[in-house]
Amino acid sequence: MDVYIQDCVRTPRGKGRASGGLADQTPHGLVGHLVDALEARTGLERKAVQALTLGCVGQVGAQGGNVAMTAKIHADLSSDCPAHVVNNFCASGLTAIGLAANTVSLGQNDLVLGGGVEMLSRVPFMADEASYYSDASFSPTKQYIPVALAADLLAQSQGVTRAEMDALSLRSQQRAEAADQHAGLQASRIQIGALDRDEAIRPTDAARMAAMPPAFSDLVKPYARALDGSPINHQMTKSHAPPMTDGSGLALLGTKYSLTNPRARIVAYAEAGGDARESLLAGIAAMVKTLSRAKLQLSDMDRIEFMEAFAPTVAIFERDFEPDLSKVNVGGGHIAKGHPMGATGAILLSTLMDALDVTDGRLGLVVVTGAQGAGAAMIVERLR
């Protein structure tokens, strides 16, 4: 059974710190704002929603206790609506949408919500303090490696140069600055409180970027055993990494019978795993799977949202697949706008829908990737 997207909305991205533009919100409150927006935009009867699935990485503190259940109660969804939260690291938001879509495809549900939320101002990175992060019982090649360190290793092993990373990071910043003022590219972004923009965008220039020092060499000592003596040529600067942000994204999914005038149809979806040391390549593997399932080529896509999970990943994608860059991340990417981890996939799907609308495009692709080998990708067909 085909699955359709009635609408997909997102919050702005606020800086993930106490002074950030969304820091006075709550994770369940952000989701609630998006349910309100879907109701206003689509006429959604919230009591008719049959399931809510959210991605979230830091499932402790303000995001603990099943944040999807908390959001369901806060948003006044039906009491018999099940609510699930999933952690697939930075692929979580798209994974949640994929899982929600599966229940529709199987005939289990007719109308569902899927998306993600992350507030790094309230639940910092690695706040769950998982024992795995420092568990020496795993062999070095299977131990946890922070994504920034994995990105440095990836740049080294794949021969990605500092100049390549500077150039694509600058492009992301410049496109994000321009897109933030483009109403069409922000048509599905709602205002939260006083915040009506992606707060982490930081204007820069090539000279300033070239002068920045490598930023992640301090991670070598605490993860020395996982590196197993591997030397690293540190090139990654803060300009090559996505800022930590707060944010949320949410999609309303259903069948052609349960929705009225949907925006898009899900053409194909796939996930992939990957090696922990090359963890940031799993999204590319998922992309290849998804294109194969849809029997389509990358060149068939009118717009692509490729998650900028550190600059080396983007450089490898561009080098190996040679996409038309005028179709990729047209409004800038995560390096400029920030990375609310569990929400990222849902936010990028919303961004993709806006980009397709602006260009009157038909097919779009979103690709996300995360730590330790997590990746997902989805192709959608725009219908209106």
N, C-alpha and C positions, 0 to 999 in steps of 0.2 A: 504493500500500500504506500502510495506517495505521501510524503510529509511536506507541509507547506509552512512558510513563515509569514504570519499575519503582519508582524512588525518586530523590530529589534531596536531597543533604545539603550542609551548609556548616560552615565553621569560625566561631568567634567573630571579630570584627574587633578587632585589636589596634592601638594607636597606632603610626603609621608613623615611629617614631624608635627610637634605640638602647635606650631604656628601656622600649619597648613590650612588651606581654605576649606577643607572638609573635616578637620580634626574635631570640631564640636559636634559632628554627626555620630551616628552609631552604624555598625554594619547592617543590622536589620532595618534601620531607618533608611539607608541608601536604597536597599531593595524595595522598601515600601514606597519611596518616591517614584521608582520606576514602574511599579504596579499602578500607581496613580496616573502616571503619564500614559501608560498603555490603555488604561480605562478612558482617558480623555481623548486619545488619538484614534482608538479603534471601536469604542463602545463596549469594551470588554465587560462581561458580567463576571466579576471576580469570584463569586460563589460557584460559577460553572467550571472553574479550573480544577482539573482532576489530579494534578501532581505538580510539585515544585522540586526542581533539582538544581542545586547550586554548587559551583566549584569554590573552594576556599583552601588555602595552603596552611595558614597559621590557625589551626583549630584549637586555640586555647584562649583564656581570658574573655575579652569581648566577642571573640569569634568561636568560643567553645560551646559545649552543650547543644550541639546541632544547630548551627546558625540558620540553616534553612527552616527548621521548625520555628525558631524565634521569629524569623521573617514572615513565615506563614501566619502566625498569630498576630503579629504587628500589622500586617497588611489586610487582616480580616478576610482571609481566604476561608473556604469551607472547612469545618472541623474534620470532615472525613477525607480531606485532601492529604495524601501522604507527602512528606517533605524529606528529602535526602540531601546530604552534603557529601561531596567527593573531593579527595585530594589526589590529583595527578600532577603535583608540582605546578609549574607555570603553564601547563596545558589544561589545567583544571576547568577553566571556563568553557572552552570548546568541547571538552570531554563531557561536561554536564549537559550541554545542548545535544550532543550526539546520543547520550543515554536517554534523555527525554524524548528525542525523536524516535529512538528505537521502540519505546513503549507505544507510540502512535502507529508506527509501521507494523507492529505485531497485533494491532487491534485491541491493545490493553486499555488505551486512553484515546479520547477524541480531542482534548484541549489541555495543553500543558504549558508550563513555564520552565525555561531552562536558562541558566546564566552563571554568573559568578560575582563574588564580592571579596575585597581585600582592603583593610585599613591598616597600613603599615605605621601610621601615626599612633595606633592603639596596640597593635600586636606586631612587634618588630620582627625582622627576618630571623629565622631559626629560633623564635621564642618558644617553640614546643620542646626544645632541648632534648631531642630524640637521642637515645643512647647510640644509635647507628652512626651519628655524626662523628663520634670519637671511638667507635668500637674497634679495638685492635685485633679481635679474634678473626676478622675477615682478612683475606690475603690482600696485600697492598693494591693490586689491580681492581679489587672489588670494594675498596673502602670509599667513603664519601669524599668527594672533592668539591669545594665551593665552585659555583658556576663561573665566577670571575677568573679563578685559577684554571679551570677547564678551558676557558676561552683563550687564555694566554698559551696554554699547551696546544690548542687547536691552531692558533695562528702560526705557531712554530712548526708544527708537523705538516701543515698544509701550505707553508710558504707565503702566508698573507703578510704583506708589508705594512709598515706604519703609514706610509703615504696612501695606500689603498683605504685603510681604516679612517684616516683623517678626512679623505675626500667623501666617503659615503656618510660619515657622521655630519659633516658640514651640509651635505645635501639634505639630510633628514631635518636638520635645524631650519634651514632656509625654507623648505617646503612646509614645515609645520607652522612657521611664522606667517606665511602667506595664507595657508588654509584656515588658520584660526579666524581670519576675517572674511572667509568665504561662507556665506549663509548656507549654500547648498551642501557643502561638505560637512556642515555641523547640524544638518536638519534633524538628526535623531539624537542629538546631545541636548539634555535638558539642563536648566539652571537649578543649582542647589544652594539655597540661601543667597549669599551675595556672589557666589562663584559661578561665572558664566564662561569660563575659558579653561584650557588645559594649562595649569599653573606652572608646570615645570619647564616649559619652553624657555630656553635661555639663549638670546641672540649672541652670536659669536662670529668670528671670521677666521680665515685660514691661518693667519699669523699667530693668533692667540691659541688656536688648536695645536699648531706645530710646536709651540713652546711648552706645552703641558708635559709634566714628567710621568713616567709609568707609575701606576697607582696601587698595584696589587702584590708587590713583592713581599710585603709583610705576612702574607698568607702562607708562605713557604714553610716557615718554621713549625707552626701548629699542625701542618699537614705533611710533614716531612716523610712519615712512614708511607702514606698513601702515594707519594711521589716516587718512593723507592729509589732515591738517588738520581732521578731524571733531572738533568739541567734544564733551566728555563731561561729563554731570552725574553725578558719582560718588555712588552711593547704597549700593552693596554693602558690607556689613561682613562680618567673619569669621563672624558668626552666620548669614549667608545662604549660606554656602559649606560643602560637605561636608568634614570633616576627612580628611586623608591617613591611610590605614590599611593594615594587612596583612590578607590573608584569602584564602580559596579556596572554591569551590563546585563540585560535581560531580554530574552526572545519569547514571543508568544507563538506556539506551534500547534498545528492541528491537521486535520484532513480537509479535503476540498469541500466536504459537507459541513464541517464545524466552523469554517472560517468564511468571511465575506471579503472578497477582493484582496487576497493575500499579496504581499510584496514579492515573494519569491518561493521557489520550490527547491528543496534539497535534492541535488542531483547525485551526490556521492559523498561518503564520509569514511575515513579510515584513521586508525592509530598505528603507531609503531614504537618499538623500543630501540635502545641503542646502547653501545658500550659507554660505561661511566666516564671514561677518559675522553670520549668524543661525544659526550651526551648531547651537545648542542646540534648534532646532525640528525637527531631522531625526527625532527619536524620535516626535514627534507625527505627522509625515508617514507614518512606518512604521506607527503605530497605525491611522491611517485606512485604509491599504492592507490591513492584516490584518483589520480588521473587515469591510471590503468583500469580501475573499476568503472569509470565513466566512459572509457574508450575515447578519451580526449587528449589533446596535446596542450602544453603550456601556452603555445601560441594562439590557442582557441580562446584563452581568457581575455576578457575586455578590461578587467581590473583585478589586481592581486594585492592582498594585504599580507605581507610577509613579516612575521614578528622579528623585530630587531633585537634578538636576544644576544646582545653584544656584537660588535662590528665584525669579528671574523666569520660568524655564521652567514651574515649578509654577503660578505665578500666571496665566500665559497659558493653560495647560491648563484650570484651574478656571474662568477667565473665559469662554473661548470654547466649552467643551464642557459646562459646568454639571453635572459628575458628582455623584452622591450621595456626599458626603464621608464618610459613615459606612462606605463601602465602599472608600475609597482609603487606602492606606498605614496600615492600622489599627494596626500595631505601630510607627508612626513610620517615618521614612525616612532617606535618606543624610545629610541635613543634621545629623541627630542621631547616627547610628550610624557614619558614615564611608564612605569610597569607596576600596576596593582595586581600582583601575581595571579591569584585565583580568578580574577575578573578579566584578565587579558584577552582570552579567546572570545568571550562574549562581546567585549568592547570592539575588538577588531572585526567581528562579524557585522556589528552595527556600522562601523566605519566603512566597511566594504559596500554595504547596501547604499549608503549615501553616495559613495564614489560611482557606483553603477548608475544611480539615478541622474547624477550630474552629467554623465557622458552618454546617457541613453543606451548604456551597455546591456548585454544580455547575460553573459556568463562571468562569474567571479569566483575567486579562490582565496581562502584564508589558510595560512600555515602558522602553526605555533609549535614551540619547542621548549623543553625544560631540563632541569638538572637530572643527572643519573640516567639519562636515556628515556625521556618522555616526549612524545611527539604526536600531533594530530593535525588533520587537514580536512577541509570541507569545500565542496564546489556547490554553488547555488546558481539558479537560473532566475533572473529578474523577470517578473510578470507584469509590472506596471511602473 
